[in-house]
Amino acid sequence: MTDIANQIVWITGASSGIGEALAVAASRRGAKLVLSARRASELDRVRGRCATPTDVAVLRLDLERFDASLAADEAAGFFGAVDVLVNNAGISQRSLVADTSMEVYRRIMELDFFAPVALTKAVLPGMLARRRGHVVAISSVAGKVATPLRSGYAAAKFALHGFYDALRAEVWKRGITVTVIVPGFIRTDVSINAVTGSGAPYGTMDGKQATGMDPGVCADRIWRAVQAGKSEALIGGVETLAAYLKRLSPTLTERVIRNAKVT
């Protein structure tokens, strides 16, 4: 069980979308926050939305060019050692494999996999020493069921599950909880900010994204899953059922995905 009241929570990708909603919801629950993203001005805006802005610190961070150990030290410098790390930052993709450059694949893996791993490793020694802490990774249904146009994104999210499942098995006796969140369609700009095969922004709101779950509702469900100490939580609409369908019938899932509308 992790009650985040009076806990120090570090959220990456906190300038918009799920990250912003997580920050606002955590502030209502009495957490002290360190918010990270590339855009400091947007982080300042999010801090202004929080219940107690004086308990919110802004740490600008570009996860493509950063020193994880230095960032962790800076995060701890605001309110003290980080109790809960939420690896939310990342980027999605909208391009066919044949049209996607290796540079784009490497960028996706750097942001969506290697950066969370680096930050986790940076805070983990302190958590182990204190024998308490909680690491949260925001994955995706695409980390359970890969679809067209998201090959690199799905690969990075699949990798997250493997890494955090292994970590959980290693640290469960040492007071550390690991939760992987698996969102479906949440009403954010994730598709607008996605990269195409050349690395250019996709710039279009997917229809299913536009009608997805409100990010505030998503954030509340995420914090409830964290408080309950869940290992994994699927959050969204009927699209999350794909994860269960794949488990029951991989062949049927494959047929469904072939014909699914994914933008």
PASEBA-1860 file (N, C-alpha, C; in nm, 3 decimals):
! residues 263
1> MTDIANQI> 0.084/-0.120/0.000/0.000/0.000/0.000/0.088/0.124/0.000 ~ 0.058/0.221/-0.087/0.134/0.346/-0.093/0.037/0.463/-0.086 ~ 0.030/0.525/0.031/-0.048/0.647/0.047/0.044/0.763/0.010 ~ 0.012/0.838/-0.095/0.105/0.941/-0.143/0.095/1.071/-0.064 ~ 0.006/1.082/0.032/0.000/1.201/0.116/0.134/1.220/0.186 ~ 0.189/1.339/0.174/0.318/1.375/0.235/0.436/1.299/0.176 ~ 0.412/1.227/0.066/0.521/1.159/-0.004/0.579/1.252/-0.112 ~ 0.704/1.229/-0.146/0.769/1.307/-0.252/0.759/1.229/-0.381
9> VWITGASS> 0.685/1.286/-0.475/0.650/1.217/-0.601/0.714/1.292/-0.717 ~ 0.792/1.220/-0.795/0.858/1.276/-0.913/0.788/1.224/-1.038 ~ 0.733/1.314/-1.118/0.657/1.276/-1.238/0.728/1.332/-1.361 ~ 0.761/1.247/-1.456/0.815/1.295/-1.583/0.702/1.310/-1.684 ~ 0.726/1.391/-1.787/0.621/1.416/-1.884/0.502/1.486/-1.821 ~ 0.532/1.578/-1.726/0.426/1.637/-1.644/0.368/1.765/-1.702 ~ 0.408/1.804/-1.822/0.364/1.933/-1.877/0.230/1.925/-1.950 ~ 0.177/1.804/-1.969/0.050/1.791/-2.041/-0.005/1.650/-2.022
17> GIGEALAV> -0.125/1.629/-2.072/-0.181/1.494/-2.080/-0.193/1.422/-1.948 ~ -0.158/1.293/-1.948/-0.168/1.210/-1.829/-0.078/1.264/-1.719 ~ 0.043/1.309/-1.756/0.136/1.360/-1.656/0.082/1.480/-1.582 ~ 0.023/1.573/-1.655/-0.038/1.691/-1.593/-0.152/1.649/-1.500 ~ -0.236/1.560/-1.548/-0.349/1.515/-1.467/-0.301/1.442/-1.342 ~ -0.194/1.364/-1.354/-0.138/1.295/-1.238/-0.089/1.395/-1.134 ~ -0.024/1.503/-1.182/0.027/1.605/-1.091/-0.086/1.673/-1.014 ~ -0.189/1.714/-1.084/-0.301/1.782/-1.020/-0.370/1.689/-0.920
25> AASRRGAK> -0.390/1.563/-0.960/-0.456/1.468/-0.871/-0.369/1.436/-0.749 ~ -0.238/1.425/-0.768/-0.148/1.396/-0.657/-0.143/1.511/-0.558 ~ -0.149/1.635/-0.611/-0.146/1.751/-0.522/-0.271/1.754/-0.434 ~ -0.383/1.713/-0.489/-0.506/1.706/-0.408/-0.495/1.602/-0.298 ~ -0.411/1.503/-0.320/-0.393/1.396/-0.223/-0.284/1.429/-0.121 ~ -0.227/1.548/-0.131/-0.131/1.591/-0.030/0.013/1.556/-0.056 ~ 0.047/1.518/-0.180/0.185/1.484/-0.212/0.268/1.610/-0.236 ~ 0.397/1.599/-0.215/0.491/1.700/-0.260/0.547/1.654/-0.394
33> LVLSARRA> 0.551/1.744/-0.490/0.577/1.703/-0.628/0.702/1.764/-0.687 ~ 0.771/1.684/-0.767/0.875/1.733/-0.857/0.827/1.700/-0.997 ~ 0.809/1.803/-1.078/0.753/1.787/-1.212/0.863/1.809/-1.316 ~ 0.874/1.714/-1.409/0.977/1.725/-1.513/0.917/1.713/-1.652 ~ 0.975/1.788/-1.744/0.945/1.785/-1.886/1.043/1.883/-1.951 ~ 1.036/1.895/-2.082/1.126/1.988/-2.152/1.082/2.132/-2.138 ~ 0.950/2.156/-2.131/0.897/2.292/-2.135/0.872/2.346/-1.995 ~ 0.966/2.427/-1.946/0.955/2.480/-1.810/0.832/2.569/-1.795
41> SELDRVRG> 0.798/2.643/-1.899/0.682/2.733/-1.890/0.553/2.654/-1.870 ~ 0.542/2.539/-1.936/0.424/2.455/-1.918/0.423/2.390/-1.781 ~ 0.539/2.355/-1.731/0.547/2.300/-1.596/0.503/2.403/-1.493 ~ 0.541/2.528/-1.516/0.496/2.636/-1.427/0.345/2.649/-1.430 ~ 0.287/2.633/-1.550/0.141/2.640/-1.562/0.076/2.527/-1.483 ~ 0.131/2.406/-1.495/0.076/2.292/-1.422/0.091/2.314/-1.272 ~ 0.205/2.365/-1.229/0.224/2.394/-1.087/0.114/2.488/-1.037 ~ 0.076/2.586/-1.118/-0.030/2.679/-1.080/-0.165/2.613/-1.065
49> RCATPTDV> -0.186/2.500/-1.128/-0.312/2.427/-1.116/-0.317/2.338/-0.993 ~ -0.203/2.316/-0.932/-0.196/2.223/-0.820/-0.255/2.285/-0.694 ~ -0.297/2.199/-0.602/-0.366/2.244/-0.481/-0.276/2.331/-0.394 ~ -0.149/2.295/-0.384/-0.053/2.371/-0.303/0.073/2.394/-0.385 ~ 0.076/2.500/-0.465/0.191/2.523/-0.554/0.325/2.530/-0.482 ~ 0.325/2.571/-0.355/0.452/2.578/-0.282/0.510/2.440/-0.254 ~ 0.428/2.337/-0.268/0.476/2.200/-0.252/0.506/2.134/-0.386 ~ 0.524/2.216/-0.488/0.552/2.165/-0.622/0.680/2.231/-0.674
57> AVLRLDLE> 0.776/2.149/-0.717/0.900/2.199/-0.775/0.906/2.163/-0.923 ~ 0.970/2.247/-1.000/0.985/2.227/-1.144/1.130/2.192/-1.175 ~ 1.151/2.079/-1.240/1.283/2.036/-1.282/1.280/2.008/-1.432 ~ 1.328/2.106/-1.509/1.330/2.090/-1.654/1.423/1.976/-1.690 ~ 1.376/1.888/-1.781/1.453/1.769/-1.815/1.424/1.728/-1.959 ~ 1.529/1.715/-2.039/1.518/1.664/-2.175/1.568/1.520/-2.171 ~ 1.478/1.425/-2.182/1.514/1.285/-2.165/1.591/1.227/-2.282 ~ 1.614/1.305/-2.385/1.704/1.261/-2.491/1.848/1.301/-2.463
65> RFDASLAA> 1.867/1.397/-2.372/2.002/1.446/-2.340/2.006/1.479/-2.191 ~ 2.038/1.381/-2.107/2.036/1.407/-1.964/2.126/1.307/-1.891 ~ 2.166/1.346/-1.772/2.241/1.261/-1.682/2.144/1.217/-1.572 ~ 2.109/1.090/-1.569/2.006/1.042/-1.477/2.046/1.061/-1.331 ~ 2.171/1.035/-1.299/2.216/1.049/-1.160/2.209/1.195/-1.115 ~ 2.252/1.285/-1.203/2.245/1.427/-1.172/2.100/1.472/-1.156 ~ 2.014/1.425/-1.245/1.872/1.461/-1.237/1.810/1.412/-1.107 ~ 1.845/1.290/-1.065/1.791/1.235/-0.941/1.839/1.316/-0.821
73> DEAAGFFG> 1.965/1.358/-0.824/2.017/1.441/-0.715/1.943/1.576/-0.709 ~ 1.917/1.633/-0.828/1.845/1.761/-0.832/1.702/1.743/-0.781 ~ 1.639/1.633/-0.820/1.502/1.608/-0.774/1.497/1.596/-0.622 ~ 1.595/1.526/-0.565/1.599/1.508/-0.421/1.633/1.638/-0.348 ~ 1.693/1.732/-0.420/1.733/1.858/-0.358/1.618/1.950/-0.324 ~ 1.501/1.925/-0.378/1.386/2.013/-0.351/1.321/1.985/-0.216 ~ 1.278/1.861/-0.196/1.204/1.827/-0.074/1.264/1.709/0.002 ~ 1.362/1.644/-0.058/1.419/1.524/0.001/1.413/1.407/-0.097
81> AVDVLVNN> 1.453/1.291/-0.050/1.460/1.173/-0.136/1.324/1.140/-0.197 ~ 1.328/1.096/-0.321/1.205/1.063/-0.395/1.145/0.934/-0.341 ~ 1.017/0.940/-0.303/0.945/0.822/-0.255/0.877/0.747/-0.369 ~ 0.823/0.822/-0.466/0.748/0.762/-0.577/0.799/0.824/-0.708 ~ 0.850/0.741/-0.796/0.892/0.785/-0.929/0.787/0.740/-1.030 ~ 0.736/0.836/-1.108/0.638/0.804/-1.212/0.702/0.832/-1.347 ~ 0.737/0.726/-1.417/0.795/0.737/-1.550/0.682/0.747/-1.653 ~ 0.644/0.870/-1.682/0.531/0.893/-1.771/0.573/0.947/-1.908
89> AGISQRSL> 0.686/1.017/-1.915/0.727/1.081/-2.040/0.750/0.978/-2.150 ~ 0.724/1.018/-2.272/0.748/0.930/-2.386/0.690/0.989/-2.512 ~ 0.704/0.914/-2.619/0.655/0.959/-2.749/0.596/0.842/-2.824 ~ 0.491/0.867/-2.900/0.426/0.762/-2.978/0.469/0.772/-3.125 ~ 0.411/0.688/-3.206/0.454/0.674/-3.346/0.333/0.650/-3.435 ~ 0.341/0.702/-3.557/0.240/0.675/-3.659/0.312/0.657/-3.793 ~ 0.365/0.538/-3.817/0.434/0.512/-3.944/0.452/0.362/-3.965 ~ 0.452/0.324/-4.092/0.477/0.185/-4.129/0.623/0.149/-4.108
97> VADTSMEV> 0.649/0.022/-4.082/0.787/-0.024/-4.065/0.872/0.012/-4.186 ~ 0.817/-0.010/-4.305/0.892/0.016/-4.428/0.930/0.163/-4.444 ~ 0.856/0.251/-4.378/0.878/0.395/-4.394/0.952/0.458/-4.276 ~ 0.990/0.378/-4.178/1.047/0.433/-4.056/1.199/0.418/-4.053 ~ 1.268/0.529/-4.030/1.415/0.527/-4.026/1.464/0.467/-3.895 ~ 1.585/0.415/-3.898/1.644/0.362/-3.775/1.665/0.472/-3.672 ~ 1.689/0.594/-3.717/1.705/0.706/-3.624/1.578/0.727/-3.542 ~ 1.462/0.713/-3.608/1.335/0.727/-3.538/1.316/0.614/-3.437
105> YRRIMELD> 1.348/0.490/-3.478/1.336/0.379/-3.384/1.425/0.400/-3.262 ~ 1.547/0.447/-3.285/1.639/0.470/-3.173/1.588/0.581/-3.082 ~ 1.528/0.684/-3.141/1.474/0.792/-3.059/1.359/0.743/-2.971 ~ 1.270/0.664/-3.030/1.158/0.610/-2.954/1.208/0.523/-2.840 ~ 1.303/0.436/-2.867/1.356/0.350/-2.763/1.426/0.431/-2.654 ~ 1.495/0.536/-2.693/1.566/0.620/-2.595/1.468/0.686/-2.499 ~ 1.359/0.741/-2.555/1.262/0.813/-2.473/1.171/0.720/-2.395 ~ 1.125/0.614/-2.460/1.020/0.531/-2.402/1.073/0.413/-2.320
113> FFAPVALT> 1.199/0.377/-2.340/1.255/0.265/-2.264/1.380/0.303/-2.186 ~ 1.484/0.349/-2.254/1.611/0.371/-2.185/1.602/0.484/-2.081 ~ 1.527/0.590/-2.111/1.515/0.699/-2.013/1.447/0.652/-1.884 ~ 1.333/0.582/-1.891/1.274/0.531/-1.766/1.366/0.436/-1.691 ~ 1.437/0.352/-1.765/1.531/0.259/-1.701/1.639/0.338/-1.627 ~ 1.694/0.440/-1.693/1.801/0.519/-1.632/1.753/0.590/-1.506 ~ 1.634/0.650/-1.511/1.581/0.719/-1.395/1.551/0.622/-1.281 ~ 1.499/0.505/-1.316/1.472/0.404/-1.215/1.600/0.361/-1.146
121> KAVLPGML> 1.704/0.336/-1.224/1.831/0.295/-1.166/1.892/0.407/-1.080 ~ 1.862/0.531/-1.115/1.917/0.643/-1.039/1.853/0.658/-0.901 ~ 1.723/0.630/-0.890/1.656/0.644/-0.760/1.656/0.514/-0.680 ~ 1.682/0.403/-0.746/1.669/0.272/-0.680/1.764/0.253/-0.561 ~ 1.892/0.291/-0.570/1.979/0.268/-0.453/1.928/0.333/-0.326 ~ 1.878/0.455/-0.335/1.824/0.522/-0.218/1.701/0.451/-0.163 ~ 1.614/0.407/-0.254/1.495/0.334/-0.210/1.534/0.205/-0.140 ~ 1.631/0.134/-0.196/1.675/0.009/-0.134/1.737/0.035/0.003
129> ARRRGHVV> 1.813/0.142/0.014/1.875/0.175/0.142/1.770/0.208/0.248 ~ 1.663/0.275/0.206/1.556/0.312/0.300/1.454/0.200/0.318 ~ 1.464/0.099/0.230/1.371/-0.015/0.229/1.226/0.030/0.209 ~ 1.210/0.128/0.122/1.075/0.170/0.083/1.085/0.254/-0.044 ~ 0.978/0.252/-0.120/0.973/0.329/-0.244/0.876/0.265/-0.341 ~ 0.838/0.341/-0.440/0.740/0.293/-0.538/0.781/0.346/-0.674 ~ 0.795/0.258/-0.770/0.827/0.296/-0.908/0.705/0.265/-0.994 ~ 0.662/0.366/-1.069/0.544/0.352/-1.155/0.589/0.376/-1.299
137> AISSVAGK> 0.550/0.288/-1.389/0.580/0.304/-1.531/0.449/0.312/-1.608 ~ 0.437/0.416/-1.691/0.317/0.430/-1.774/0.345/0.363/-1.908 ~ 0.282/0.250/-1.930/0.297/0.175/-2.054/0.182/0.209/-2.147 ~ 0.123/0.111/-2.211/0.014/0.130/-2.306/-0.044/-0.007/-2.340 ~ -0.167/-0.008/-2.387/-0.222/-0.132/-2.442/-0.134/-0.182/-2.555 ~ -0.066/-0.088/-2.624/0.028/-0.126/-2.730/0.145/-0.205/-2.675 ~ 0.169/-0.200/-2.545/0.271/-0.282/-2.482/0.224/-0.423/-2.453 ~ 0.097/-0.448/-2.482/0.039/-0.582/-2.469/-0.001/-0.639/-2.605
145> VATPLRSG> -0.055/-0.550/-2.690/-0.104/-0.590/-2.823/-0.051/-0.490/-2.925 ~ 0.042/-0.531/-3.007/0.099/-0.441/-3.107/0.004/-0.423/-3.224 ~ -0.002/-0.301/-3.275/-0.089/-0.270/-3.389/-0.008/-0.206/-3.500 ~ -0.062/-0.200/-3.621/0.007/-0.129/-3.729/0.036/0.016/-3.692 ~ 0.141/0.071/-3.751/0.182/0.211/-3.738/0.248/0.244/-3.604 ~ 0.265/0.144/-3.518/0.323/0.169/-3.386/0.433/0.068/-3.353 ~ 0.506/0.022/-3.451/0.603/-0.086/-3.428/0.709/-0.049/-3.325 ~ 0.769/0.069/-3.338/0.871/0.111/-3.243/0.813/0.140/-3.106
153> YAAAKFAL> 0.699/0.206/-3.104/0.630/0.238/-2.978/0.593/0.110/-2.904 ~ 0.535/0.013/-2.978/0.497/-0.114/-2.916/0.620/-0.187/-2.864 ~ 0.728/-0.185/-2.942/0.850/-0.253/-2.900/0.903/-0.195/-2.769 ~ 0.903/-0.061/-2.759/0.952/0.004/-2.637/0.863/-0.029/-2.518 ~ 0.733/-0.031/-2.539/0.641/-0.059/-2.429/0.647/-0.207/-2.389 ~ 0.661/-0.297/-2.486/0.681/-0.438/-2.453/0.806/-0.452/-2.366 ~ 0.912/-0.380/-2.403/1.037/-0.386/-2.327/1.019/-0.336/-2.185 ~ 0.938/-0.231/-2.167/0.910/-0.181/-2.033/0.852/-0.290/-1.944
161> HGFYDALR> 0.757/-0.365/-1.998/0.695/-0.470/-1.919/0.798/-0.573/-1.876 ~ 0.885/-0.612/-1.966/0.988/-0.710/-1.931/1.080/-0.658/-1.823 ~ 1.125/-0.533/-1.837/1.217/-0.475/-1.739/1.152/-0.464/-1.602 ~ 1.032/-0.408/-1.597/0.969/-0.384/-1.466/0.917/-0.512/-1.402 ~ 0.880/-0.611/-1.482/0.844/-0.740/-1.423/0.965/-0.803/-1.355 ~ 1.082/-0.792/-1.422/1.205/-0.845/-1.363/1.243/-0.768/-1.237 ~ 1.234/-0.635/-1.244/1.266/-0.553/-1.127/1.176/-0.588/-1.009 ~ 1.048/-0.603/-1.037/0.953/-0.634/-0.929/0.991/-0.764/-0.859
169> AEVWKRGI> 1.031/-0.863/-0.937/1.070/-0.992/-0.880/1.196/-0.980/-0.795 ~ 1.282/-0.883/-0.828/1.407/-0.864/-0.755/1.391/-0.788/-0.624 ~ 1.295/-0.695/-0.619/1.292/-0.602/-0.504/1.171/-0.618/-0.413 ~ 1.084/-0.710/-0.442/0.959/-0.716/-0.365/0.982/-0.744/-0.216 ~ 1.092/-0.813/-0.184/1.121/-0.842/-0.044/1.194/-0.726/0.024 ~ 1.225/-0.622/-0.052/1.307/-0.514/0.004/1.231/-0.382/0.016 ~ 1.099/-0.394/0.020/1.015/-0.278/0.048/0.983/-0.191/-0.071 ~ 1.017/-0.236/-0.192/0.994/-0.156/-0.313/0.876/-0.214/-0.390
177> TVTVIVPG> 0.784/-0.128/-0.429/0.668/-0.169/-0.509/0.686/-0.119/-0.652 ~ 0.650/-0.201/-0.748/0.660/-0.166/-0.890/0.522/-0.183/-0.954 ~ 0.471/-0.074/-1.012/0.340/-0.077/-1.077/0.354/-0.035/-1.222 ~ 0.300/-0.115/-1.312/0.295/-0.080/-1.454/0.151/-0.048/-1.490 ~ 0.131/0.073/-1.542/-0.002/0.118/-1.582/-0.017/0.099/-1.733 ~ -0.131/0.045/-1.773/-0.155/0.012/-1.914/-0.277/0.090/-1.964 ~ -0.257/0.215/-2.006/-0.372/0.294/-2.053/-0.415/0.254/-2.194 ~ -0.543/0.272/-2.218/-0.595/0.260/-2.354/-0.600/0.397/-2.417
185> FIRTDVSI> -0.714/0.430/-2.479/-0.729/0.561/-2.542/-0.765/0.665/-2.436 ~ -0.673/0.757/-2.411/-0.694/0.866/-2.316/-0.692/0.995/-2.397 ~ -0.779/1.088/-2.363/-0.795/1.210/-2.443/-0.680/1.308/-2.418 ~ -0.569/1.281/-2.487/-0.450/1.366/-2.478/-0.399/1.395/-2.618 ~ -0.287/1.466/-2.627/-0.226/1.500/-2.756/-0.123/1.398/-2.801 ~ -0.131/1.277/-2.749/-0.027/1.178/-2.779/-0.014/1.150/-2.929 ~ -0.126/1.147/-3.001/-0.116/1.122/-3.145/-0.065/1.245/-3.220 ~ -0.104/1.363/-3.175/-0.057/1.487/-3.238/0.095/1.497/-3.225
193> NAVTGSGA> 0.148/1.457/-3.111/0.292/1.466/-3.085/0.370/1.345/-3.133 ~ 0.300/1.244/-3.185/0.369/1.125/-3.233/0.461/1.157/-3.351 ~ 0.559/1.071/-3.372/0.651/1.091/-3.484/0.613/1.001/-3.601 ~ 0.641/1.051/-3.720/0.624/0.972/-3.842/0.757/0.903/-3.874 ~ 0.761/0.834/-3.985/0.881/0.758/-4.021/1.004/0.843/-4.040 ~ 0.987/0.969/-4.075/1.101/1.059/-4.094/1.141/1.131/-3.967 ~ 1.058/1.118/-3.863/1.082/1.190/-3.739/1.000/1.317/-3.725 ~ 0.927/1.354/-3.830/0.842/1.473/-3.825/0.719/1.446/-3.739
201> PYGTMDGK> 0.660/1.549/-3.679/0.539/1.528/-3.599/0.423/1.480/-3.686 ~ 0.345/1.390/-3.630/0.226/1.340/-3.700/0.123/1.452/-3.712 ~ 0.102/1.527/-3.605/0.022/1.648/-3.610/-0.127/1.631/-3.625 ~ -0.178/1.510/-3.601/-0.321/1.483/-3.620/-0.377/1.414/-3.496 ~ -0.493/1.456/-3.454/-0.561/1.391/-3.342/-0.636/1.268/-3.394 ~ -0.599/1.151/-3.344/-0.670/1.029/-3.382/-0.814/1.036/-3.332 ~ -0.905/0.981/-3.410/-1.046/0.983/-3.372/-1.071/0.916/-3.239 ~ -1.009/0.800/-3.218/-1.033/0.728/-3.093/-0.966/0.797/-2.975
209> QATGMDPG> -0.857/0.869/-3.002/-0.793/0.946/-2.896/-0.883/1.061/-2.853 ~ -0.946/1.125/-2.952/-1.032/1.240/-2.924/-1.153/1.204/-2.839 ~ -1.196/1.079/-2.849/-1.314/1.035/-2.773/-1.276/0.945/-2.656 ~ -1.149/0.944/-2.621/-1.102/0.856/-2.515/-1.137/0.906/-2.375 ~ -1.089/0.833/-2.278/-1.114/0.866/-2.137/-1.055/1.001/-2.101 ~ -1.125/1.076/-2.018/-1.074/1.202/-1.968/-0.946/1.176/-1.888 ~ -0.839/1.254/-1.910/-0.713/1.230/-1.837/-0.726/1.243/-1.686 ~ -0.818/1.327/-1.640/-0.840/1.338/-1.496/-0.894/1.210/-1.436
217> VCADRIWR> -0.986/1.147/-1.508/-1.041/1.018/-1.463/-0.930/0.914/-1.464 ~ -0.851/0.914/-1.570/-0.739/0.822/-1.582/-0.643/0.839/-1.464 ~ -0.609/0.964/-1.433/-0.515/0.991/-1.325/-0.567/0.940/-1.190 ~ -0.694/0.963/-1.163/-0.752/0.914/-1.038/-0.742/0.762/-1.028 ~ -0.766/0.695/-1.140/-0.758/0.548/-1.140/-0.613/0.501/-1.123 ~ -0.520/0.576/-1.181/-0.379/0.540/-1.164/-0.339/0.551/-1.018 ~ -0.375/0.662/-0.953/-0.337/0.678/-0.813/-0.404/0.575/-0.724 ~ -0.525/0.534/-0.759/-0.590/0.428/-0.681/-0.514/0.296/-0.696
225> AVQAGKSE> -0.466/0.269/-0.818/-0.388/0.147/-0.842/-0.256/0.152/-0.766 ~ -0.193/0.269/-0.764/-0.069/0.285/-0.689/-0.094/0.265/-0.541 ~ -0.199/0.328/-0.488/-0.229/0.315/-0.347/-0.257/0.170/-0.309 ~ -0.320/0.096/-0.400/-0.350/-0.045/-0.373/-0.228/-0.135/-0.391 ~ -0.118/-0.078/-0.443/0.003/-0.157/-0.463/-0.008/-0.258/-0.575 ~ -0.091/-0.229/-0.675/-0.109/-0.323/-0.785/0.017/-0.337/-0.868 ~ 0.041/-0.457/-0.916/0.154/-0.480/-1.005/0.127/-0.424/-1.144 ~ 0.001/-0.433/-1.187/-0.036/-0.386/-1.321/-0.183/-0.343/-1.318
233> ALIGGVET> -0.214/-0.240/-1.395/-0.352/-0.193/-1.402/-0.383/-0.146/-1.543 ~ -0.486/-0.205/-1.604/-0.535/-0.160/-1.734/-0.640/-0.054/-1.712 ~ -0.625/0.060/-1.780/-0.714/0.174/-1.759/-0.759/0.228/-1.894 ~ -0.888/0.232/-1.915/-0.941/0.284/-2.041/-1.077/0.224/-2.069 ~ -1.112/0.217/-2.197/-1.242/0.164/-2.238/-1.232/0.021/-2.288 ~ -1.317/-0.011/-2.384/-1.323/-0.149/-2.434/-1.193/-0.192/-2.501 ~ -1.112/-0.094/-2.544/-0.987/-0.130/-2.611/-0.893/-0.207/-2.519 ~ -0.907/-0.190/-2.388/-0.820/-0.262/-2.296/-0.850/-0.412/-2.295
241> LAAYLKRL> -0.969/-0.449/-2.343/-1.005/-0.591/-2.349/-0.916/-0.667/-2.445 ~ -0.849/-0.595/-2.536/-0.759/-0.660/-2.631/-0.648/-0.736/-2.558 ~ -0.604/-0.683/-2.443/-0.499/-0.751/-2.367/-0.547/-0.886/-2.316 ~ -0.673/-0.893/-2.273/-0.729/-1.019/-2.226/-0.755/-1.113/-2.343 ~ -0.803/-1.056/-2.455/-0.832/-1.138/-2.573/-0.705/-1.205/-2.624 ~ -0.596/-1.132/-2.624/-0.470/-1.190/-2.672/-0.427/-1.307/-2.585 ~ -0.450/-1.293/-2.456/-0.413/-1.401/-2.364/-0.497/-1.525/-2.391 ~ -0.626/-1.504/-2.422/-0.716/-1.617/-2.443/-0.703/-1.676/-2.582
249> SPTLTERV> -0.686/-1.589/-2.683/-0.681/-1.636/-2.821/-0.590/-1.547/-2.905 ~ -0.462/-1.577/-2.909/-0.370/-1.497/-2.990/-0.407/-1.493/-3.138 ~ -0.458/-1.603/-3.190/-0.493/-1.608/-3.332/-0.610/-1.516/-3.363 ~ -0.713/-1.518/-3.280/-0.827/-1.430/-3.300/-0.784/-1.284/-3.286 ~ -0.700/-1.256/-3.189/-0.651/-1.119/-3.171/-0.578/-1.071/-3.294 ~ -0.496/-1.156/-3.352/-0.423/-1.119/-3.473/-0.518/-1.082/-3.586 ~ -0.624/-1.157/-3.600/-0.723/-1.129/-3.706/-0.794/-0.997/-3.680 ~ -0.826/-0.971/-3.554/-0.894/-0.846/-3.519/-0.803/-0.727/-3.548
257> IRNAKVT> -0.677/-0.737/-3.509/-0.583/-0.627/-3.526/-0.560/-0.597/-3.673 ~ -0.560/-0.697/-3.758/-0.539/-0.675/-3.901/-0.641/-0.578/-3.958 ~ -0.763/-0.584/-3.906/-0.872/-0.505/-3.962/-0.912/-0.386/-3.873 ~ -0.840/-0.367/-3.765/-0.878/-0.262/-3.670/-0.842/-0.124/-3.725 ~ -0.923/-0.024/-3.691/-0.891/0.115/-3.723/-0.801/0.165/-3.611 ~ -0.677/0.201/-3.646/-0.578/0.233/-3.542/-0.539/0.381/-3.541 ~ -0.607/0.464/-3.620/-0.582/0.608/-3.615/-0.716/0.682/-3.611
END
